Amino acid sequence: MIKRKGSKFYVEIFNPKYQIRYCGRVIVTHEGHKAFCTHIKKPYKHFYIKEQGYPINKELLEELYKIKIDYLVIPEDGQTRFKTYLAETKKYLKGVHISEPFTEPQIVIPLRELKEIDIPKKKLEGALYG
């Protein structure tokens, strides 16, 4: 179940280790668009190899679409480089549906189908966690 606290979104999960997990928050881009920014992904920890992308909670995507958040910002902190991907919420909803043990239904699209954008890491961290 998705929980919203202001501009931040959390998911309740049924994993013995965690009960609630921070998903990210709504931000305003430099172009004035509202976008949902996921927490910073680390490829060695969050990369879903089979589909070559980052799965996002299906219920969260549906909620974002319902409240007219048109874009997703997916930051990736690799070992050699910080990247930020931009995706359309509507396009993500048409992605591949996946389900794994101890996870909620999720949707993924390949990273190669996303646009890479330039947002400084410090600025993004401030917007996400500040």
C-alpha positions in Angstrom: 0.0 0.0 0.0 1.2 3.5 -0.9 1.4 6.1 1.8 1.8 9.8 1.0 3.2 12.4 3.4 3.2 15.8 1.7 5.4 15.4 -1.4 7.0 12.2 -0.1 5.8 8.7 -1.0 6.3 5.5 1.0 5.3 1.9 0.4 4.2 -0.5 3.1 5.8 -3.8 2.5 5.4 -7.2 4.0 9.0 -8.1 4.5 10.2 -9.2 7.9 13.1 -6.7 7.7 11.1 -3.6 6.8 7.6 -2.3 7.3 7.7 0.9 5.3 10.2 2.0 2.6 10.8 5.5 1.2 10.1 5.6 -2.6 10.9 9.2 -3.4 9.2 12.5 -3.7 7.5 14.9 -6.1 9.9 17.7 -7.3 9.7 20.5 -9.7 12.2 20.4 -12.6 14.1 23.3 -13.9 11.5 23.5 -16.7 8.7 23.8 -14.2 7.3 20.3 -14.7 6.2 18.2 -11.7 8.1 14.9 -11.6 8.5 12.1 -9.2 12.1 11.5 -8.2 12.8 8.0 -7.0 15.4 7.3 -4.2 18.9 7.1 -5.6 19.5 3.7 -7.2 22.8 1.9 -6.9 23.4 -0.5 -9.8 25.1 -3.2 -7.7 22.1 -3.2 -5.3 19.0 -2.2 -7.2 19.7 -3.2 -10.8 17.2 -5.7 -12.2 19.5 -7.5 -14.7 16.8 -9.4 -16.7 15.0 -6.3 -18.0 17.9 -3.9 -17.8 16.0 -1.3 -15.8 14.7 -0.2 -12.4 11.3 -1.6 -11.4 8.9 0.8 -9.9 5.9 -0.1 -7.7 2.8 -0.5 -9.9 0.5 1.1 -7.4 2.8 4.1 -7.0 2.9 4.6 -10.8 -0.9 4.4 -11.0 -1.2 7.0 -8.1 1.3 9.3 -9.8 -0.5 9.1 -13.1 -3.8 9.8 -11.3 -2.5 13.0 -9.7 -1.0 14.1 -13.0 2.7 13.6 -12.4 3.9 13.1 -16.0 7.5 12.4 -15.5 9.8 10.1 -13.4 13.3 11.0 -12.5 15.5 8.0 -11.7 18.9 8.9 -10.3 21.7 6.2 -10.4 24.9 6.5 -8.4 27.3 4.1 -10.1 30.8 3.4 -9.0 32.3 5.7 -11.6 29.5 8.1 -12.6 26.3 9.7 -11.4 23.5 9.5 -14.0 19.9 10.6 -14.0 17.2 9.1 -16.2 13.9 10.7 -17.3 10.9 8.7 -18.2 7.2 9.4 -18.9 4.9 8.0 -16.3 2.5 6.9 -19.0 5.2 5.0 -20.8 6.4 3.3 -17.6 2.8 2.0 -17.0 3.1 0.2 -20.4 6.3 -1.5 -19.4 7.0 -5.1 -18.3 5.1 -6.3 -15.2 7.2 -8.3 -12.8 6.8 -9.9 -9.5 9.4 -11.4 -7.2 9.2 -13.0 -3.8 8.8 -10.5 -1.0 8.0 -7.6 -3.4 4.9 -5.9 -4.5 3.9 -5.9 -8.2 6.2 -3.7 -10.2 6.8 -2.4 -13.7 10.1 -1.9 -15.5 11.3 -0.6 -18.8 14.8 -0.9 -20.2 17.2 2.0 -19.4 18.1 2.3 -23.0 14.5 3.6 -23.6 14.9 6.4 -21.1 16.4 9.9 -21.7 19.5 10.7 -19.7 19.4 14.2 -18.2 21.9 16.3 -16.3 21.1 17.1 -12.7 23.9 17.7 -10.2 24.0 15.0 -7.5 24.1 17.5 -4.6 21.1 19.3 -5.9 19.1 16.1 -6.3 20.1 14.8 -2.9 18.9 18.1 -1.4 15.6 17.8 -3.1 15.1 14.1 -2.2 16.3 14.0 1.3 16.3 17.6 2.5 
